[in-house]
Amino acid sequence: MANIDIPDASSVPQADTVTHRVYSYAVQRVCIDMSACAEDLSLPLSQVESAVRELAKLRLLQPTEGGLGQFVVVDPASASLQLLSPYDEELRARQHAVEQVRQQMHSLLPLYRASTSDGSRSSGIERIDDLDAVRGVLGRLADECQSEVITSQPGGARSPEVLEETARRDSVILKRGVRMRTLYQHTARFDQPTRDYVTKIISNGAEVRTTGSAFARAIVYDRTTAVITLPDNPKGAALIRNPDVTQFVVQSFEYAWATSEPFNPEFDRSEIRSISDSLNEAVLRMLVSGHDDKSIARQLGISPRTCQRRISEVMQRIGARTRLQAGYLIRHNDLVPLVEGPQDGTLPGRPAGIFGGTPTTTP
């Protein structure tokens, strides 16, 4: 298709411009001569010639058959038809081509859906290693979702760009009346872009909570299709349609959701302090269980550097100089209920006298 050169709207004559004055002069005459026009309007001939060229380009002036530098005026409605007709034809042709491609692609949907639901993919698990392909799948599943989306996002804060894209997609889903629940780790509360994102989606009806426990990253649509991360490729994902596996993902989410706390996007110092104390207590629990820095950081969704800083603060608070001494003090003073509580950082309750009261010191 040929590219049609459509003039910018700013080139159309505006009031009080030379081009506008020349066109006003022309409509009062059968034809105009540029020299006479320049003299009558008291304008330099070069400005009149430039204005006439612009008007001719816009089809508002047309040279006379005899030439000789004379022009006749054209009705703007007629001029716009002459100017835009090729563009309109090209636009219609492109729209027709787009519709043809869309129809051809949609004609393949029954084949694809049948292959994913009739057992031809017996495992119900499809591996996707390309990030753009994963985004495409997520977009399609979001468009098709009818009743509920549940999302678990471990690892603390995400990039502002990802959050902006996610907020736009989530807002569309929520406005369709789809229920949405999202679970973060406590550390997400300390990130302002995440708080802004949570404010946006909560205003549209979403529910967001955080927990101190470790959990897997997953998105489940209508409790029938899950998307989970690949252990060997962080940019890829596994598309799960197997009902047994999907139900397991849903049940894991519901367990974590039941023991989580609502995410209040408003900055509350007492709440933030409480969450910070909870994280420090989780560090205590995992320290005495023998976890190394990387394991603690991964399970709490914090960076290794932040993890090391928290470990240092915890050891200072309990008066320990080494990890060995820290383990002894934690056990000796019963700072964390090791037997009754889980060993993965989950916090069943806050023991008195650790971070909420007087710090324990070396005996």
Helices and strands as residue ranges (DSSP letters): G 9-11, H 18-27, E 32-33, H 34-41, H 45-57, E 61-63, E 70-73, H 76-106, H 109-117, E 125-128, H 131-144, E 148-153, H 160-175, E 179-185, G 186-190, H 192-203, E 207-211, E 218-221, E 225-230, E 233-240, H 243-258, E 261-262, H 269-288, H 293-300, H 304-318, H 323-332
